[in-house]
Amino acid sequence: MTQRYYTVAEVAEEFAVTEGAVRDWITKRKIMAIQPGGAGCAYRIPDAALKVFRDRSASVRRPAAPVRSGPQLDLYEERIVPVLRATGLSADELLRRMATDSALVARYPSFATDYTAFVQAAVRATATVSREASA
């Protein structure tokens, strides 16, 4: 039986984080990865390592109500993801830096508003799913 290997992008999508966050986990040895092409090449995360990470991780969880379609996904993909990719930061880290860096605010003036709208929509969706599940 052959082992499956995941890309950084696949792991980032599963945990709803940026690719930079996954690389940070790798650097901090929170998740094991290999670089089949050698140092400086792309990481691959073995299936077994991903399973261990899922099992151990108390602070990083998949969203309760994954966003698969609708306006909140459109907002995320069109307005939030490009900024996260451009900066290589997580949304939380970007917001922290924007609190003290006016150049970041000037460069991405609508990010905080867009991200807040996305989070509020996700919370509403999660609450709806929770109510439906308990009914």
Backbone as JSON Lines, residues from 0, in Angstrom:
{"i":0,"aa":"M","n":[0.84,-1.18,0.0],"ca":[0.0,0.0,0.0],"c":[0.88,1.24,0.0]}
{"i":1,"aa":"T","n":[0.61,2.15,-0.92],"ca":[1.44,3.34,-1.0],"c":[0.9,4.44,-0.1]}
{"i":2,"aa":"Q","n":[1.8,5.22,0.39],"ca":[1.45,6.32,1.28],"c":[1.04,7.54,0.45]}
{"i":3,"aa":"R","n":[0.01,8.23,0.88],"ca":[-0.41,9.46,0.21],"c":[0.35,10.62,0.83]}
{"i":4,"aa":"Y","n":[0.74,11.58,0.0],"ca":[1.41,12.79,0.46],"c":[0.56,13.99,0.07]}
{"i":5,"aa":"Y","n":[0.43,14.93,0.99],"ca":[-0.37,16.13,0.76],"c":[0.54,17.32,0.52]}
{"i":6,"aa":"T","n":[0.08,18.25,-0.3],"ca":[0.81,19.49,-0.51],"c":[0.49,20.45,0.63]}
{"i":7,"aa":"V","n":[1.29,21.48,0.75],"ca":[1.02,22.53,1.74],"c":[-0.34,23.16,1.47]}
{"i":8,"aa":"A","n":[-0.66,23.37,0.2],"ca":[-1.94,23.97,-0.17],"c":[-3.12,23.1,0.28]}
{"i":9,"aa":"E","n":[-3.01,21.79,0.12],"ca":[-4.09,20.9,0.53],"c":[-4.31,20.93,2.04]}
{"i":10,"aa":"V","n":[-3.23,20.96,2.8],"ca":[-3.34,21.01,4.26],"c":[-3.92,22.36,4.68]}
{"i":11,"aa":"A","n":[-3.47,23.43,4.04],"ca":[-3.99,24.76,4.35],"c":[-5.49,24.82,4.11]}
{"i":12,"aa":"E","n":[-5.93,24.24,3.01],"ca":[-7.37,24.24,2.7],"c":[-8.15,23.44,3.73]}
{"i":13,"aa":"E","n":[-7.63,22.3,4.12],"ca":[-8.35,21.47,5.1],"c":[-8.54,22.19,6.42]}
{"i":14,"aa":"F","n":[-7.52,22.93,6.86],"ca":[-7.59,23.59,8.15],"c":[-8.0,25.06,8.06]}
{"i":15,"aa":"A","n":[-8.35,25.5,6.86],"ca":[-8.79,26.88,6.63],"c":[-7.78,27.9,7.13]}
{"i":16,"aa":"V","n":[-6.51,27.67,6.77],"ca":[-5.42,28.59,7.11],"c":[-4.64,28.89,5.84]}
{"i":17,"aa":"T","n":[-3.69,29.8,5.94],"ca":[-2.86,30.11,4.79],"c":[-1.76,29.06,4.64]}
{"i":18,"aa":"E","n":[-1.18,29.02,3.45],"ca":[-0.05,28.12,3.22],"c":[1.12,28.52,4.11]}
{"i":19,"aa":"G","n":[1.25,29.82,4.37],"ca":[2.3,30.29,5.27],"c":[2.15,29.72,6.67]}
{"i":20,"aa":"A","n":[0.91,29.59,7.12],"ca":[0.66,29.01,8.45],"c":[1.09,27.55,8.48]}
{"i":21,"aa":"V","n":[0.82,26.81,7.41],"ca":[1.23,25.4,7.36],"c":[2.76,25.31,7.36]}
{"i":22,"aa":"R","n":[3.41,26.16,6.59],"ca":[4.89,26.16,6.59],"c":[5.43,26.49,7.98]}
{"i":23,"aa":"D","n":[4.75,27.38,8.67],"ca":[5.15,27.72,10.04],"c":[5.01,26.51,10.95]}
{"i":24,"aa":"W","n":[3.92,25.75,10.81],"ca":[3.75,24.53,11.59],"c":[4.89,23.56,11.31]}
{"i":25,"aa":"I","n":[5.29,23.47,10.04],"ca":[6.38,22.57,9.66],"c":[7.68,23.03,10.31]}
{"i":26,"aa":"T","n":[7.96,24.32,10.21],"ca":[9.18,24.88,10.79],"c":[9.22,24.66,12.29]}
{"i":27,"aa":"K","n":[8.07,24.83,12.94],"ca":[7.99,24.66,14.4],"c":[7.81,23.19,14.81]}
{"i":28,"aa":"R","n":[7.85,22.3,13.82],"ca":[7.74,20.85,14.03],"c":[6.42,20.44,14.67]}
{"i":29,"aa":"K","n":[5.37,21.18,14.35],"ca":[4.04,20.79,14.81],"c":[3.46,19.72,13.9]}
{"i":30,"aa":"I","n":[3.95,19.71,12.66],"ca":[3.54,18.69,11.69],"c":[4.79,18.28,10.93]}
{"i":31,"aa":"M","n":[4.95,16.99,10.7],"ca":[6.12,16.47,10.01],"c":[5.91,16.56,8.51]}
{"i":32,"aa":"A","n":[6.96,16.98,7.81],"ca":[6.91,17.06,6.36],"c":[8.27,16.67,5.8]}
{"i":33,"aa":"I","n":[8.26,16.32,4.53],"ca":[9.51,16.0,3.84],"c":[9.66,16.93,2.64]}
{"i":34,"aa":"Q","n":[10.88,17.03,2.15],"ca":[11.15,17.78,0.93],"c":[11.82,16.81,-0.04]}
{"i":35,"aa":"P","n":[11.0,16.11,-0.85],"ca":[11.56,15.08,-1.73],"c":[12.64,15.59,-2.68]}
{"i":36,"aa":"G","n":[12.57,16.85,-3.07],"ca":[13.55,17.42,-3.98],"c":[14.76,17.99,-3.28]}
{"i":37,"aa":"G","n":[14.79,17.91,-1.96],"ca":[15.9,18.46,-1.19],"c":[15.55,19.82,-0.62]}
{"i":38,"aa":"A","n":[16.48,20.37,0.15],"ca":[16.28,21.67,0.8],"c":[15.91,22.73,-0.23]}
{"i":39,"aa":"G","n":[14.95,23.55,0.12],"ca":[14.5,24.62,-0.77],"c":[13.39,24.21,-1.71]}
{"i":40,"aa":"C","n":[13.08,22.94,-1.74],"ca":[12.0,22.45,-2.61],"c":[10.69,22.36,-1.83]}
{"i":41,"aa":"A","n":[9.62,22.07,-2.54],"ca":[8.29,22.01,-1.94],"c":[8.2,20.92,-0.88]}
{"i":42,"aa":"Y","n":[7.41,21.22,0.15],"ca":[7.15,20.25,1.2],"c":[6.04,19.29,0.77]}
{"i":43,"aa":"R","n":[6.09,18.08,1.32],"ca":[5.02,17.1,1.19],"c":[4.77,16.55,2.59]}
{"i":44,"aa":"I","n":[3.49,16.45,2.94],"ca":[3.11,15.98,4.26],"c":[2.53,14.58,4.12]}
{"i":45,"aa":"P","n":[3.2,13.57,4.73],"ca":[2.69,12.2,4.65],"c":[1.34,12.06,5.34]}
{"i":46,"aa":"D","n":[0.52,11.18,4.81],"ca":[-0.82,10.93,5.36],"c":[-0.74,10.61,6.84]}
{"i":47,"aa":"A","n":[0.21,9.79,7.24],"ca":[0.34,9.4,8.64],"c":[0.65,10.61,9.52]}
{"i":48,"aa":"A","n":[1.48,11.52,9.04],"ca":[1.81,12.73,9.8],"c":[0.6,13.63,9.92]}
{"i":49,"aa":"L","n":[-0.18,13.72,8.86],"ca":[-1.38,14.55,8.89],"c":[-2.39,13.97,9.88]}
{"i":50,"aa":"K","n":[-2.51,12.66,9.92],"ca":[-3.43,12.02,10.87],"c":[-3.0,12.31,12.31]}
{"i":51,"aa":"V","n":[-1.71,12.22,12.59],"ca":[-1.21,12.52,13.94],"c":[-1.5,13.98,14.28]}
{"i":52,"aa":"F","n":[-1.26,14.88,13.33],"ca":[-1.51,16.3,13.56],"c":[-2.99,16.55,13.86]}
{"i":53,"aa":"R","n":[-3.87,15.92,13.08],"ca":[-5.31,16.07,13.33],"c":[-5.67,15.6,14.74]}
{"i":54,"aa":"D","n":[-5.14,14.44,15.12],"ca":[-5.46,13.85,16.41],"c":[-4.93,14.68,17.58]}
{"i":55,"aa":"R","n":[-3.73,15.23,17.42],"ca":[-3.1,15.98,18.51],"c":[-3.57,17.42,18.62]}
{"i":56,"aa":"S","n":[-4.0,17.95,17.53],"ca":[-4.27,19.38,17.48],"c":[-5.56,19.75,18.21]}
{"i":57,"aa":"A","n":[-5.41,20.49,19.27],"ca":[-6.58,20.97,20.0],"c":[-6.94,22.38,19.57]}
{"i":58,"aa":"S","n":[-5.94,23.12,19.11],"ca":[-6.19,24.53,18.78],"c":[-6.48,24.76,17.31]}
{"i":59,"aa":"V","n":[-6.19,23.81,16.46],"ca":[-6.42,23.98,15.03],"c":[-7.44,22.94,14.6]}
{"i":60,"aa":"R","n":[-8.62,23.41,14.27],"ca":[-9.7,22.5,13.89],"c":[-10.32,22.95,12.59]}
{"i":61,"aa":"R","n":[-10.91,22.0,11.93],"ca":[-11.66,22.36,10.73],"c":[-12.91,23.13,11.16]}
{"i":62,"aa":"P","n":[-13.36,24.03,10.32],"ca":[-14.56,24.78,10.68],"c":[-15.75,23.85,10.89]}
{"i":63,"aa":"A","n":[-16.61,24.19,11.86],"ca":[-17.79,23.38,12.15],"c":[-18.73,23.34,10.95]}
{"i":64,"aa":"A","n":[-18.82,24.44,10.24],"ca":[-19.7,24.52,9.07],"c":[-18.87,25.0,7.89]}
{"i":65,"aa":"P","n":[-18.23,24.06,7.18],"ca":[-17.37,24.47,6.09],"c":[-18.13,25.31,5.06]}
{"i":66,"aa":"V","n":[-17.47,26.32,4.58],"ca":[-18.06,27.2,3.58],"c":[-17.75,26.62,2.22]}
{"i":67,"aa":"R","n":[-18.78,26.19,1.5],"ca":[-18.56,25.58,0.2],"c":[-19.09,26.43,-0.95]}
{"i":68,"aa":"S","n":[-20.02,27.3,-0.66],"ca":[-20.57,28.15,-1.7],"c":[-21.26,29.34,-1.07]}
{"i":69,"aa":"G","n":[-21.67,30.27,-1.91],"ca":[-22.42,31.41,-1.44],"c":[-21.59,32.67,-1.33]}
{"i":70,"aa":"P","n":[-22.23,33.74,-0.89],"ca":[-21.57,35.04,-0.86],"c":[-20.37,35.1,0.07]}
{"i":71,"aa":"Q","n":[-20.4,34.36,1.19],"ca":[-19.26,34.44,2.08],"c":[-18.03,33.78,1.46]}
{"i":72,"aa":"L","n":[-18.21,32.72,0.68],"ca":[-17.08,32.12,0.0],"c":[-16.56,33.04,-1.09]}
{"i":73,"aa":"D","n":[-17.47,33.68,-1.81],"ca":[-17.06,34.65,-2.84],"c":[-16.24,35.77,-2.22]}
{"i":74,"aa":"L","n":[-16.72,36.31,-1.11],"ca":[-15.99,37.37,-0.42],"c":[-14.61,36.88,-0.02]}
{"i":75,"aa":"Y","n":[-14.54,35.67,0.54],"ca":[-13.26,35.12,0.99],"c":[-12.3,34.96,-0.19]}
{"i":76,"aa":"E","n":[-12.77,34.35,-1.27],"ca":[-11.89,34.07,-2.4],"c":[-11.51,35.33,-3.18]}
{"i":77,"aa":"E","n":[-12.42,36.28,-3.28],"ca":[-12.16,37.47,-4.09],"c":[-11.44,38.58,-3.34]}
{"i":78,"aa":"R","n":[-11.68,38.73,-2.04],"ca":[-11.14,39.88,-1.33],"c":[-10.13,39.52,-0.25]}
{"i":79,"aa":"I","n":[-10.27,38.36,0.37],"ca":[-9.41,38.02,1.5],"c":[-8.21,37.2,1.07]}
{"i":80,"aa":"V","n":[-8.43,36.12,0.31],"ca":[-7.34,35.24,-0.1],"c":[-6.23,35.99,-0.85]}
{"i":81,"aa":"P","n":[-6.55,36.88,-1.79],"ca":[-5.45,37.58,-2.48],"c":[-4.55,38.38,-1.53]}
{"i":82,"aa":"V","n":[-5.13,38.97,-0.51],"ca":[-4.34,39.74,0.45],"c":[-3.47,38.8,1.29]}
{"i":83,"aa":"L","n":[-4.05,37.68,1.73],"ca":[-3.28,36.73,2.53],"c":[-2.13,36.15,1.72]}
{"i":84,"aa":"R","n":[-2.39,35.85,0.45],"ca":[-1.32,35.34,-0.41],"c":[-0.24,36.38,-0.63]}
{"i":85,"aa":"A","n":[-0.66,37.62,-0.84],"ca":[0.31,38.69,-1.1],"c":[1.21,38.94,0.1]}
{"i":86,"aa":"T","n":[0.65,38.82,1.3],"ca":[1.44,39.11,2.5],"c":[2.12,37.87,3.07]}
{"i":87,"aa":"G","n":[1.56,36.69,2.78],"ca":[2.1,35.45,3.36],"c":[1.78,35.31,4.84]}
{"i":88,"aa":"L","n":[0.83,36.11,5.32],"ca":[0.46,36.09,6.73],"c":[-0.91,35.46,6.92]}
{"i":89,"aa":"S","n":[-1.18,35.02,8.13],"ca":[-2.53,34.59,8.47],"c":[-3.36,35.86,8.66]}
{"i":90,"aa":"A","n":[-4.66,35.72,8.63],"ca":[-5.54,36.87,8.82],"c":[-5.3,37.49,10.2]}
{"i":91,"aa":"D","n":[-5.17,36.66,11.22],"ca":[-4.94,37.18,12.57],"c":[-3.65,37.98,12.65]}
{"i":92,"aa":"E","n":[-2.58,37.43,12.08],"ca":[-1.3,38.13,12.12],"c":[-1.35,39.43,11.33]}
{"i":93,"aa":"L","n":[-2.0,39.4,10.18],"ca":[-2.13,40.62,9.38],"c":[-2.89,41.7,10.15]}
{"i":94,"aa":"L","n":[-3.98,41.32,10.79],"ca":[-4.75,42.29,11.57],"c":[-3.93,42.85,12.73]}
{"i":95,"aa":"R","n":[-3.14,42.0,13.39],"ca":[-2.27,42.47,14.47],"c":[-1.27,43.5,13.94]}
{"i":96,"aa":"R","n":[-0.67,43.19,12.81],"ca":[0.32,44.11,12.24],"c":[-0.33,45.4,11.75]}
{"i":97,"aa":"M","n":[-1.53,45.29,11.22],"ca":[-2.22,46.49,10.73],"c":[-2.53,47.46,11.88]}
{"i":98,"aa":"A","n":[-2.66,46.94,13.09],"ca":[-2.95,47.79,14.24],"c":[-1.83,48.78,14.51]}
{"i":99,"aa":"T","n":[-0.61,48.46,14.05],"ca":[0.52,49.35,14.32],"c":[1.25,49.8,13.05]}
{"i":100,"aa":"D","n":[0.8,49.34,11.89],"ca":[1.5,49.65,10.64],"c":[0.55,50.33,9.65]}
{"i":101,"aa":"S","n":[0.62,51.65,9.59],"ca":[-0.29,52.4,8.72],"c":[-0.04,52.12,7.24]}
{"i":102,"aa":"A","n":[1.16,51.69,6.89],"ca":[1.44,51.35,5.49],"c":[0.63,50.13,5.06]}
{"i":103,"aa":"L","n":[0.49,49.15,5.94],"ca":[-0.34,47.98,5.63],"c":[-1.81,48.39,5.49]}
{"i":104,"aa":"V","n":[-2.26,49.25,6.36],"ca":[-3.65,49.72,6.29],"c":[-3.87,50.46,4.97]}
{"i":105,"aa":"A","n":[-2.91,51.28,4.57],"ca":[-3.04,52.02,3.31],"c":[-3.03,51.08,2.11]}
{"i":106,"aa":"R","n":[-2.22,50.02,2.2],"ca":[-2.13,49.09,1.07],"c":[-3.36,48.2,0.95]}
{"i":107,"aa":"Y","n":[-3.94,47.81,2.08],"ca":[-5.11,46.93,2.09],"c":[-6.23,47.58,2.91]}
{"i":108,"aa":"P","n":[-6.78,48.69,2.44],"ca":[-7.72,49.47,3.25],"c":[-9.02,48.76,3.62]}
{"i":109,"aa":"S","n":[-9.49,47.83,2.81],"ca":[-10.77,47.18,3.12],"c":[-10.6,45.81,3.77]}
{"i":110,"aa":"F","n":[-9.37,45.39,4.02],"ca":[-9.17,44.03,4.53],"c":[-9.89,43.79,5.86]}
{"i":111,"aa":"A","n":[-9.72,44.67,6.82],"ca":[-10.32,44.45,8.14],"c":[-11.85,44.37,8.04]}
{"i":112,"aa":"T","n":[-12.44,45.25,7.25],"ca":[-13.9,45.24,7.07],"c":[-14.35,43.97,6.36]}
{"i":113,"aa":"D","n":[-13.63,43.6,5.29],"ca":[-13.98,42.38,4.55],"c":[-13.86,41.15,5.43]}
{"i":114,"aa":"Y","n":[-12.76,41.07,6.19],"ca":[-12.54,39.89,7.03],"c":[-13.6,39.82,8.14]}
{"i":115,"aa":"T","n":[-13.95,40.96,8.71],"ca":[-14.99,41.0,9.74],"c":[-16.32,40.51,9.18]}
{"i":116,"aa":"A","n":[-16.66,40.97,7.98],"ca":[-17.91,40.52,7.34],"c":[-17.89,39.02,7.09]}
{"i":117,"aa":"F","n":[-16.75,38.49,6.65],"ca":[-16.63,37.06,6.41],"c":[-16.81,36.27,7.71]}
{"i":118,"aa":"V","n":[-16.13,36.7,8.77],"ca":[-16.22,35.99,10.05],"c":[-17.65,36.04,10.59]}
{"i":119,"aa":"Q","n":[-18.29,37.19,10.51],"ca":[-19.67,37.3,10.98],"c":[-20.59,36.36,10.2]}
{"i":120,"aa":"A","n":[-20.41,36.28,8.88],"ca":[-21.23,35.38,8.07],"c":[-20.96,33.92,8.45]}
{"i":121,"aa":"A","n":[-19.7,33.59,8.71],"ca":[-19.35,32.22,9.09],"c":[-19.96,31.87,10.45]}
{"i":122,"aa":"V","n":[-19.94,32.82,11.37],"ca":[-20.55,32.58,12.69],"c":[-22.05,32.35,12.54]}
{"i":123,"aa":"R","n":[-22.7,33.17,11.72],"ca":[-24.15,32.98,11.5],"c":[-24.42,31.6,10.89]}
{"i":124,"aa":"A","n":[-23.6,31.2,9.92],"ca":[-23.78,29.89,9.27],"c":[-23.57,28.76,10.27]}
{"i":125,"aa":"T","n":[-22.57,28.9,11.12],"ca":[-22.28,27.87,12.12],"c":[-23.43,27.79,13.12]}
{"i":126,"aa":"A","n":[-23.96,28.92,13.53],"ca":[-25.09,28.92,14.47],"c":[-26.32,28.25,13.83]}
{"i":127,"aa":"T","n":[-26.54,28.5,12.57],"ca":[-27.67,27.89,11.86],"c":[-27.5,26.38,11.81]}
{"i":128,"aa":"V","n":[-26.29,25.93,11.46],"ca":[-26.02,24.49,11.4],"c":[-26.17,23.86,12.77]}
{"i":129,"aa":"S","n":[-25.7,24.53,13.82],"ca":[-25.82,24.01,15.18],"c":[-27.27,23.89,15.6]}
{"i":130,"aa":"R","n":[-28.08,24.91,15.28],"ca":[-29.51,24.85,15.63],"c":[-30.2,23.71,14.88]}
{"i":131,"aa":"E","n":[-29.87,23.55,13.61],"ca":[-30.49,22.49,12.81],"c":[-30.08,21.11,13.32]}
{"i":132,"aa":"A","n":[-28.83,20.98,13.76],"ca":[-28.35,19.7,14.26],"c":[-28.99,19.33,15.59]}
{"i":133,"aa":"S","n":[-29.32,20.32,16.4],"ca":[-29.92,20.03,17.71],"c":[-31.43,19.9,17.64]}
{"i":134,"aa":"A","n":[-32.01,20.25,16.5],"ca":[-33.48,20.17,16.37],"c":[-33.94,18.78,16.04]}
